[in-house]
Amino acid sequence: MNLQKKYSKTKPFKGYKIAGCLHVTKETAVLIKTFVAAGAEVSWSGCNPLSTNDAVAAALAAENVSIFAWYNNGEDFYWCIERTIDTPPHLTLDDGCDLINTVHEKFSHLAKNFILGGTEETTTGIQRLRARQKANKLYYPVFAVNDTETKWDFDNVYGTGQSTLDGILRATSVLLAGKNIVIAGHGHCGSGVAKRAKGMGANTICTEIKATAAIKALLEGHEVMTMDEASKVGDIFITATGVTDIIREKHYLNMREGAIICNTGHYDVEINIPELQKISKSHRTIRPNCVEYILKNGKKIYLLAEGRLINLAAAEGHPSEVMDMSFANQFMSHLRFVEADKKGKKLPKEVIDLPIEQDEFIANTKLESMNINIDKLTPQQIKYIEDYNAGT
Ligand SMILES: NC(=O)c1ccc[n+]([C@@H]2O[C@H](COP(=O)([O-])OP(=O)(O)OC[C@H]3O[C@@H](n4cnc5c(N)ncnc54)[C@H](O)[C@@H]3O)[C@@H](O)[C@H]2O)c1
């Protein structure tokens, strides 16, 4: 809101079009309205077939925002993205790289000759972009919004931590206390989910491939084991790795009767659903976002939200109190492109890390908005820090 107020006066985005592809939630609506207030023309699609809040999309449409998104738009998912680039955008804003990929693969003339730059919101999207850069196939600069401290260490940890459990509760209404909850991946998202699940009284079990992440999980008080072992004892499984095939056939066969499985990673690849279907004799939806599979051996397993990110498909995504910092990063990153363009400056066609000053500005603004003061270094303290010769 601070940025909206400031830039609605100067309208730095006047004359620039932004195409966005990011979950259509009420928080995203505030980001879109901030760009519009700052003079931008905006066209938007959702970045997941099950994450659009239809009421929000309708409200944006009523305010003349060009929006191509509705809940469960699976078959038309890429059609929606393509409509946002019918009028070529100067800037792209992604969450998961689907827009950048579409532009690069299908409209490469735009990527090579017209688009000034883009931003990427999530861990998996950044991975894809770094791979694209390595293959010399990235045609315009992209700011790694995910990798800023004010995004990765808050949105992914506290946002996913809370909203993932919210999604599970809305889809199942089960008691978490006393359950064995298995969280695959103890990175930013997984550690947040594990922390919150433990706080709800669950016995938390983490699986990892990275030794230091596994040790962190252990020292946080979680059990650590392989998925082969965890699949035998878990009641609820949550994948948060960004990697494919985390839960597959042999794990389903190990699982206890009534096991619940869901994913909070970006893509619906972490739970191998075709293998679940292969070993099942039937399935039926028992409540919204909860499908009961009856395996050929008679066991029941419950799959939530079709393996898509549970917090956005079954709940409302992260609350605004954490998305404000992520989206302030988005706004300020796009402002960098516009300011560079006005000065005739070109940025390298790479995935670019954002400067620490942006994090500091956003964090300080956030504290100010909460009326919280923090200490400042005194001149003596600065002198002490800079003194290479200070000892005992
Ligand atoms: N649900 C949401 O709203 C939301 C929000 C932010 C990010 N994400 C997505 O969540 C995923 C994770 O993001 P992150 O920021 O936590 O990434 P991260 O890199 O911080 O953590 C991922 C962790 O998974 C581990 N891992 C990788 N392969 C594994 C395997 N086979 N078994 C067990 N662990 C494995 C890695 O070692 C790492 O510690 C990404 O797909 C990201 O895009 C979702």
The ligand as an ORCA input file, in Angstrom:
! r2SCAN-3c Opt
* xyz 0 1
  N       2.794    -23.851     -2.016
  C       3.268    -22.631     -2.184
  O       2.559    -21.630     -2.041
  C       4.718    -22.451     -2.500
  C       5.365    -21.282     -2.084
  C       6.719    -21.142     -2.375
  C       7.383    -22.148     -3.085
  N       6.701    -23.247     -3.504
  C       7.345    -24.353     -4.233
  O       7.717    -25.339     -3.255
  C       8.844    -26.095     -3.739
  C       9.975    -26.039     -2.705
  O      10.444    -24.700     -2.602
  P      11.523    -24.262     -1.486
  O      11.631    -22.786     -1.572
  O      11.210    -24.921     -0.207
  O      12.840    -24.929     -2.117
  P      14.184    -25.275     -1.316
  O      15.222    -25.462     -2.371
  O      14.403    -24.301     -0.230
  O      13.848    -26.695     -0.630
  C      13.629    -27.889     -1.335
  C      14.216    -29.035     -0.478
  O      13.827    -30.287     -1.034
  C      14.932    -31.170     -0.920
  N      14.793    -32.260     -1.883
  C      15.058    -32.257     -3.210
  N      14.815    -33.482     -3.733
  C      14.364    -34.248     -2.727
  C      13.960    -35.625     -2.630
  N      13.987    -36.437     -3.689
  N      13.561    -36.092     -1.415
  C      13.548    -35.286     -0.320
  N      13.941    -33.985     -0.354
  C      14.343    -33.475     -1.536
  C      16.140    -30.279     -1.197
  O      17.349    -30.859     -0.707
  C      15.754    -28.999     -0.454
  O      16.218    -29.011      0.891
  C       9.185    -25.476     -5.087
  O       8.534    -26.193     -6.103
  C       8.630    -24.076     -4.984
  O       8.444    -23.492     -6.235
  C       5.383    -23.431     -3.202
*
